[in-house]
C-alpha cells in the first residue's frame, strides 16, 4: 500500500473548494449578518442564541424542542464540547425539550443545561415544570415566543401566499404559570433588556425561565423546498 502513494497525484481541489467559499460569503452577507446583528426591529431568534453562546462560552448542554428554534439553536450556538447538543432530529415531536433537559441535568449535574423551546412546544409538556421544581433540577428554560407554530407558518408564508391556517397561537401567560410552580421567570420584549436578562437567568440559583418575544414572521434560512434539489436552496 505504501508503495502506491508515490504514484498518486496530489490534488487540493482548490477551484471546487473556492466555490464553497464564495457561497459562504453570499450566505454571510444575505442571511447571517442580518440575523445576528440587526440594527432595529423585533428581536431575532438567532441573536438570542448567539448572545447565550457568547455568555456561556459555548460550554452549555443545549436541548432543543422541535421547530424553527431547533434549527436556529443548532446553527448559531457555538458548541465547544462533544455530547452537548441534544435534539430529536427530523422525526422528533413537539414537547421533547423539557423532559430531555431534565434527563441531561441529572446525567451532567455540574454543567449548565439550557432547554430551547418554542411557545407551541412548551405547552406540550409544560406540566414537567412541576417535576423540575420538585426534583430541584437547575434547568435553564428559554422560550423563543413568536406567537406562532413557526416552522409551519414559514412554509405557509413562502409557498401558500401567507394563507395561515391554525398556526397563530393565543398563548397563556407563561410567566404566571411558571411562577405558579415556584420557578423564577422573566420576560424580555426589548433588545436593550436582553443582555441583562440573559445574565440574570443563567446566574440565578435553581431552575429559571426566560421568555423572549421574538420576530413574529422571522424565517430560518437557508432552506431547501420540498421536492427541490440542493441547487435550488433558498436564502430568502
Buried (B, 14 or more C-beta within 10 A) or exposed (E): EEEEEEEEEEEEEEEEEEEEEEEEEEBEEEBBEBBBEBEEEBBBBBBBBBBBBEBBEBEBBBBBBBBBBBBBBBBBBEBEEEEBBBBBEEEBEBBBBBBBBBEBBEEEEEBBBBBBBBBBBBBBBBEBBEBBBEEEBBBBBBBBBBBBBBBBBBBBBBEEEEEBEEBEBEBEEBBEBBBEBEBBBBBBEEBEBBEEBBEEBBEEEBBBBBBBBBBEEBBBBBBEEEEEEEEEBEEE
